[in-house]
Amino acid sequence: MGYNCLENKCIIIYILRWGKWGEYGLRRKYLIILLPISLLLANISAFFPNIVERIYSNGVYPIIGQSLSIITGFLPFSVAEVIVILLFLLIILSLIRTIILLIRGKGRRKETALRYFVNALALGSVIYFGFVIIWGLNYNRLPFSDIANFNVQPITVQELAKVCEDLVDKANALRDMVSEDENGVMQISGGKASVFRRASVGYELAAGKYPELGGRYGPPKGVFISKLMSYAGIGGVYFPFTGEANVNTLTPDSALPSTATHEMAHQRGFAREDEANYIAYVTSTLHPDPDFQYSGTFLALRHTMNTLRRYDLDEYNKLRARYNEGIERDLADLAAFWEKYEGSFERLSSEINDLYLKSNRQEEGIYSYNRMVDLLVAEYREKLIIGN
């Protein structure tokens, strides 16, 4: 009598018996090796940021990213959105099929469950390997502060307050230059679609100072499932497999231009959230159109003032009182928008995003978005040096 592995519940031995794989279509087991290879590559590369910067971020990735982005850029819709929806449906249908097979297949339930598990793990391994090769190594490139030669020494409260004061003055001036809707809230005069057509102008100008921000990429795209993104608390997402910067079109107009330029920073290989926020600010404020300038300044103002509030409440209140009425209305509108979509799904999405960021060496997780303040203060220091 032969040794029956399944009856003795020796699943590991069963997996290793190559003869069974052909019978149950589990040859995909070999793809699982891509998972440890991906993890090894991602972790080793973190120790060599200079090499990643020179060879990958400025060599390999631009070829991959621009090629994908140019191809998908010819299409007026988000290819990423279609892929995600189809993948979701495929997973659901596969799960339903597996459940049916488990119910019907009395003697082969373990084989069916094992096949589903191995196939799912193989698919996940392939996706993660592709993510690392196509874009993920950018998490281990040099910090943008090194690329820009910024002084990122510890920030004093006085420096932070001065940056906030400058941003308040700029935001007030720019707010008077943008259009409003019937409720007195900022409105993009050309419509939201115009933001996506005009967004690249800021990057073209910024590339003169930071060549790493240059290159030919497809425009950012609005997505049809924007309401679902809103419930998830997501303003935009970069999809590396298609090279597309996807934007939630329901985002209030005051934040839409900076959201688009944020995702475009990811598109150009800047993976860290804090750096993408700072680059969004830079490219928006260099843009010739006031709506972009205001949106970028509005983004920076919110981050710096939130930080100042934690360290000097009196100074925060003093500067907060200087906001003009237009900024106050925009802040209230933005807060009301996200409050409308708060719930368990948004909290779950935030936890997943937090885990994703931490897994990619952004130890502060979702709070890493606030580190753009370091770059804003470093820019302020640079301007002081140049001014002197």
C-alpha positions as CSV (number, residue, x, y, z in Angstrom):
1,M,0.0,0.0,0.0
2,G,1.3,3.4,-0.9
3,Y,1.8,6.3,1.5
4,N,-1.3,8.6,1.3
5,C,-0.1,12.0,2.0
6,L,-3.5,13.7,2.1
7,E,-5.0,11.2,4.6
8,N,-2.1,11.8,6.9
9,K,-2.5,15.6,6.5
10,C,1.1,16.0,5.4
11,I,0.4,19.1,3.2
12,I,4.0,20.2,3.0
13,I,5.1,16.8,1.6
14,Y,2.2,16.9,-0.8
15,I,3.2,20.3,-2.1
16,L,6.7,19.0,-2.7
17,R,5.5,15.9,-4.7
18,W,6.0,17.2,-8.2
19,G,3.8,14.5,-9.8
20,K,0.6,16.0,-8.2
21,W,1.2,19.4,-9.7
22,G,0.6,18.4,-13.3
23,E,-2.6,16.6,-12.2
24,Y,-4.1,19.6,-10.5
25,G,-2.6,22.4,-12.6
26,L,-0.4,23.7,-9.8
27,R,2.8,24.3,-11.8
28,R,2.4,27.9,-10.8
29,K,4.1,26.9,-7.6
30,Y,7.4,27.9,-9.1
31,L,6.3,31.5,-9.4
32,I,6.2,31.7,-5.6
33,I,10.0,32.0,-5.6
34,L,9.6,35.5,-7.0
35,L,8.3,36.6,-3.6
36,P,11.5,36.0,-1.6
37,I,13.5,37.3,-4.6
38,S,11.5,40.5,-4.5
39,L,11.9,41.0,-0.7
40,L,15.6,40.3,-0.9
41,L,16.1,42.8,-3.7
42,A,14.0,45.5,-2.0
43,N,15.9,45.1,1.3
44,I,19.4,44.9,-0.1
45,S,18.9,47.9,-2.4
46,A,18.0,50.0,0.7
47,F,21.7,49.8,1.7
48,F,22.8,51.3,-1.6
49,P,20.8,54.5,-2.3
50,N,23.5,56.0,-4.5
51,I,23.5,53.0,-6.8
52,V,19.7,52.9,-6.9
53,E,19.6,56.6,-7.7
54,R,22.2,56.4,-10.5
55,I,21.4,53.1,-12.1
56,Y,17.7,52.5,-11.4
57,S,15.9,55.9,-10.6
58,N,17.9,57.8,-13.3
59,G,18.5,54.9,-15.7
60,V,16.2,51.9,-15.7
61,Y,13.0,53.4,-14.3
62,P,12.6,56.4,-16.6
63,I,12.7,54.1,-19.6
64,I,10.0,51.8,-18.0
65,G,7.9,54.6,-16.6
66,Q,7.9,56.8,-19.6
67,S,7.3,54.0,-22.0
68,L,4.2,52.7,-20.1
69,S,2.9,56.2,-19.5
70,I,3.2,57.3,-23.1
71,I,1.4,54.2,-24.3
72,T,-1.5,54.5,-21.9
73,G,-1.5,58.2,-22.2
74,F,-3.0,57.9,-25.7
75,L,-6.2,56.5,-24.1
76,P,-8.7,59.0,-22.6
77,F,-9.6,56.6,-19.7
78,S,-7.6,55.1,-16.9
79,V,-6.3,51.7,-18.0
80,A,-5.3,51.1,-14.4
81,E,-9.0,51.4,-13.3
82,V,-10.0,48.8,-15.8
83,I,-7.2,46.4,-14.7
84,V,-8.1,46.8,-11.0
85,I,-11.8,46.2,-11.7
86,L,-11.1,43.2,-13.9
87,L,-8.6,41.8,-11.3
88,F,-11.1,42.2,-8.5
89,L,-13.8,40.4,-10.5
90,L,-11.4,37.7,-11.4
91,I,-10.5,37.1,-7.7
92,I,-14.2,37.1,-6.7
93,L,-15.1,34.7,-9.5
94,S,-12.2,32.4,-8.7
95,L,-13.2,32.4,-5.0
96,I,-16.8,31.6,-5.8
97,R,-15.6,28.8,-8.2
98,T,-13.4,27.4,-5.5
99,I,-16.1,27.5,-2.9
100,I,-18.4,25.6,-5.3
101,L,-15.7,23.0,-5.9
102,L,-15.2,22.6,-2.2
103,I,-18.9,22.0,-1.7
104,R,-19.2,19.5,-4.5
105,G,-15.8,17.7,-4.4
106,K,-16.1,15.5,-1.4
107,G,-12.9,13.6,-1.8
108,R,-10.8,16.4,-3.3
109,R,-11.5,19.4,-1.0
110,K,-7.9,19.6,0.2
111,E,-6.5,19.5,-3.3
112,T,-9.0,22.3,-4.3
113,A,-8.2,24.5,-1.3
114,L,-4.5,23.9,-1.8
115,R,-4.7,24.8,-5.5
116,Y,-6.5,28.0,-4.8
117,F,-4.0,29.0,-2.1
118,V,-1.0,28.3,-4.3
119,N,-2.5,30.1,-7.3
120,A,-3.3,33.1,-5.1
121,L,0.2,33.1,-3.6
122,A,1.8,32.8,-7.1
123,L,-0.3,35.7,-8.4
124,G,0.6,37.8,-5.4
125,S,4.3,36.9,-5.9
126,V,4.2,37.9,-9.6
127,I,2.4,41.2,-8.9
128,Y,4.9,42.1,-6.1
129,F,7.9,41.2,-8.2
130,G,6.6,43.4,-11.0
131,F,5.9,46.2,-8.6
132,V,9.5,46.1,-7.2
133,I,11.1,46.0,-10.7
134,I,8.8,48.5,-12.4
135,W,8.7,51.1,-9.7
136,G,9.1,50.0,-6.1
137,L,12.9,50.3,-5.9
138,N,12.4,54.1,-6.1
139,Y,11.6,53.9,-2.3
140,N,15.3,53.3,-1.8
141,R,16.7,56.1,-4.0
142,L,18.4,59.1,-2.5
143,P,16.2,61.5,-0.5
144,F,15.0,64.5,-2.5
145,S,16.8,66.7,0.1
146,D,20.1,65.2,-1.2
147,I,19.1,65.7,-4.8
148,A,18.2,69.4,-4.1
149,N,21.2,69.9,-1.8
150,F,19.0,71.1,1.0
151,N,20.0,71.7,4.5
152,V,17.8,69.4,6.6
153,Q,19.1,70.1,10.1
154,P,16.6,70.1,12.9
155,I,13.9,72.8,12.6
156,T,13.5,75.5,15.2
157,V,10.0,76.8,16.0
158,Q,11.0,80.2,14.9
159,E,11.9,78.9,11.4
160,L,8.7,77.0,11.2
161,A,6.7,80.1,12.2
162,K,8.4,82.2,9.6
163,V,7.7,79.7,6.9
164,C,4.0,79.6,8.0
165,E,3.9,83.4,7.9
166,D,5.2,83.5,4.4
167,L,2.8,80.9,3.3
168,V,-0.2,82.7,4.9
169,D,0.7,85.9,3.0
170,K,1.1,84.1,-0.3
171,A,-2.1,82.1,0.1
172,N,-4.0,85.2,0.9
173,A,-2.7,87.0,-2.2
174,L,-3.3,84.0,-4.4
175,R,-6.8,83.4,-3.1
176,D,-7.9,86.7,-4.4
177,M,-6.8,85.7,-7.9
178,V,-8.9,82.5,-8.3
179,S,-12.5,82.1,-9.2
180,E,-15.3,81.2,-6.8
181,D,-18.6,79.3,-7.0
182,E,-22.0,80.5,-5.7
183,N,-20.9,79.5,-2.2
184,G,-17.7,81.5,-2.2
185,V,-15.6,78.3,-2.5
186,M,-12.7,78.2,-4.9
187,Q,-13.7,77.0,-8.4
188,I,-11.4,76.1,-11.3
189,S,-12.7,78.3,-14.0
190,G,-11.8,75.9,-16.9
191,G,-13.4,73.0,-15.2
192,K,-11.7,70.0,-13.5
193,A,-10.7,68.4,-16.8
194,S,-8.6,71.4,-17.6
195,V,-6.4,70.6,-14.5
196,F,-5.3,67.3,-16.1
197,R,-4.5,69.1,-19.4
198,R,-2.4,71.8,-17.8
199,A,-0.7,69.9,-15.0
200,S,2.5,69.1,-16.9
201,V,3.4,72.8,-17.3
202,G,4.7,73.1,-13.7
203,Y,6.9,70.1,-14.2
204,E,8.4,71.4,-17.4
205,L,9.4,74.6,-15.6
206,A,10.6,72.7,-12.5
207,A,12.8,70.5,-14.6
208,G,15.0,73.5,-15.3
209,K,16.1,73.4,-11.7
210,Y,15.6,69.7,-10.9
211,P,16.2,67.6,-14.1
212,E,14.9,64.6,-12.3
213,L,11.4,66.0,-12.6
214,G,11.6,66.2,-16.3
215,G,10.7,63.6,-18.9
216,R,7.8,62.8,-21.2
217,Y,4.8,61.2,-19.4
218,G,1.1,60.9,-20.0
219,P,-1.3,63.3,-18.3
220,P,-3.0,62.6,-15.0
221,K,-6.4,61.0,-15.4
222,G,-9.7,61.2,-13.5
223,V,-11.3,57.9,-12.6
224,F,-14.9,56.8,-12.7
225,I,-14.9,55.1,-9.3
226,S,-14.0,58.4,-7.6
227,K,-16.9,58.0,-5.1
228,L,-15.4,54.7,-4.0
229,M,-12.0,56.4,-3.7
230,S,-13.6,59.1,-1.6
231,Y,-15.1,56.5,0.8
232,A,-11.6,55.0,1.0
233,G,-10.2,58.5,1.9
234,I,-8.0,58.5,-1.3
235,G,-7.4,61.6,-3.4
236,G,-5.3,59.9,-6.0
237,V,-3.1,56.9,-6.7
238,Y,-0.2,56.1,-9.0
239,F,-0.5,52.7,-10.8
240,P,3.1,51.7,-11.8
241,F,1.9,48.9,-14.1
242,T,0.4,51.4,-16.5
243,G,2.4,54.5,-15.6
244,E,-0.8,56.4,-14.9
245,A,-1.4,59.1,-12.3
246,N,-5.0,58.5,-11.2
247,V,-7.0,61.3,-9.5
248,N,-10.2,61.3,-7.6
249,T,-12.3,63.8,-9.6
250,L,-14.6,64.5,-6.7
251,T,-11.7,66.2,-4.8
252,P,-12.6,69.8,-4.0
253,D,-11.1,72.3,-6.5
254,S,-8.8,73.9,-4.0
255,A,-7.0,70.6,-3.6
256,L,-7.3,69.1,-7.1
257,P,-4.3,70.6,-8.8
258,S,-1.9,69.7,-6.0
259,T,-3.4,66.2,-5.8
260,A,-2.7,65.8,-9.5
261,T,0.9,67.1,-9.3
262,H,1.4,64.8,-6.2
263,E,0.6,61.7,-8.2
264,M,2.7,63.0,-11.1
265,A,5.7,63.1,-8.7
266,H,5.2,59.4,-8.1
267,Q,4.9,59.0,-11.9
268,R,8.4,60.4,-12.1
269,G,9.9,58.0,-9.6
270,F,9.5,59.8,-6.3
271,A,7.9,57.2,-4.2
272,R,8.0,58.8,-0.7
273,E,4.8,60.6,0.2
274,D,6.4,63.5,1.9
275,E,8.6,64.2,-1.1
276,A,5.7,63.8,-3.5
277,N,3.8,66.5,-1.5
278,Y,6.8,68.8,-1.6
279,I,7.2,68.3,-5.3
280,A,3.5,68.9,-5.8
281,Y,4.0,72.3,-4.0
282,V,7.1,73.2,-6.1
283,T,5.6,72.3,-9.4
284,S,2.2,73.9,-8.6
285,T,3.8,77.2,-7.4
286,L,6.0,77.4,-10.5
287,H,2.9,76.9,-12.7
288,P,1.9,80.1,-14.5
289,D,-1.8,79.7,-13.6
290,P,-3.1,81.1,-10.3
291,D,-5.3,78.1,-9.5
292,F,-2.3,75.8,-9.5
293,Q,-0.2,78.3,-7.5
294,Y,-3.0,78.6,-4.9
295,S,-3.6,74.9,-4.6
296,G,0.1,74.1,-4.0
297,T,0.4,76.9,-1.5
298,F,-2.8,75.8,0.2
299,L,-1.4,72.3,0.5
300,A,1.9,73.6,2.1
301,L,0.0,76.0,4.4
302,R,-2.1,73.2,5.8
303,H,0.9,71.0,6.6
304,T,3.1,73.7,8.1
305,M,0.3,75.2,10.2
306,N,-0.8,71.8,11.5
307,T,2.8,71.2,12.6
308,L,3.1,74.7,14.2
309,R,0.0,74.1,16.2
310,R,1.7,71.2,17.9
311,Y,4.7,73.2,19.0
312,D,3.5,76.8,19.4
313,L,-0.3,77.2,19.8
314,D,-0.1,81.0,20.5
315,E,1.8,81.6,17.3
316,Y,-0.5,79.3,15.4
317,N,-3.6,81.2,16.6
318,K,-2.0,84.5,15.7
319,L,-1.3,83.4,12.1
320,R,-4.6,81.5,11.8
321,A,-6.4,84.8,12.4
322,R,-4.7,86.3,9.4
323,Y,-6.4,83.8,6.9
324,N,-8.7,85.7,4.5
325,E,-12.4,84.6,4.3
326,G,-11.8,82.7,1.0
327,I,-9.2,80.4,2.6
328,E,-11.6,79.9,5.5
329,R,-14.3,78.8,3.2
330,D,-12.0,76.5,1.3
331,L,-10.8,74.8,4.5
332,A,-14.4,74.3,5.6
333,D,-15.4,72.9,2.2
334,L,-12.4,70.5,2.2
335,A,-13.1,69.3,5.7
336,A,-16.8,68.8,5.0
337,F,-16.0,66.8,1.9
338,W,-13.8,64.3,3.7
339,E,-16.1,64.2,6.7
340,K,-19.0,63.2,4.4
341,Y,-17.1,60.0,3.4
342,E,-15.8,59.0,6.8
343,G,-16.6,55.5,8.1
344,S,-15.3,52.0,8.6
345,F,-14.2,51.7,5.0
346,E,-12.1,54.8,5.2
347,R,-10.5,53.7,8.5
348,L,-9.7,50.3,7.0
349,S,-8.2,52.0,3.9
350,S,-6.1,54.2,6.1
351,E,-4.8,51.2,8.0
352,I,-3.9,49.4,4.8
353,N,-2.2,52.5,3.4
354,D,-0.3,52.9,6.7
355,L,0.9,49.3,6.6
356,Y,1.8,49.7,2.9
357,L,3.9,52.8,3.6
358,K,5.7,51.1,6.6
359,S,6.4,48.0,4.6
360,N,8.2,50.3,2.1
361,R,10.5,51.8,4.7
362,Q,8.4,54.9,5.5
363,E,8.5,54.2,9.2
364,E,6.1,56.9,10.1
365,G,3.4,55.4,7.9
366,I,0.6,57.8,7.0
367,Y,2.2,60.5,9.1
368,S,5.1,60.6,6.7
369,Y,3.0,63.0,4.7
370,N,3.8,65.6,7.3
371,R,7.5,65.4,6.8
372,M,7.2,67.7,3.8
373,V,7.6,70.5,6.3
374,D,11.3,69.6,6.6
375,L,11.7,70.2,2.9
376,L,9.7,73.5,3.0
377,V,11.9,74.8,5.8
378,A,15.0,73.6,4.0
379,E,13.9,75.6,1.0
380,Y,13.4,78.6,3.2
381,R,16.9,78.3,4.5
382,E,18.2,78.1,0.9
383,K,16.4,81.2,-0.1
384,L,17.9,83.0,2.9
385,I,21.4,82.0,1.9
386,I,20.9,83.0,-1.7
387,G,19.3,86.3,-0.5
388,N,22.4,87.1,1.6
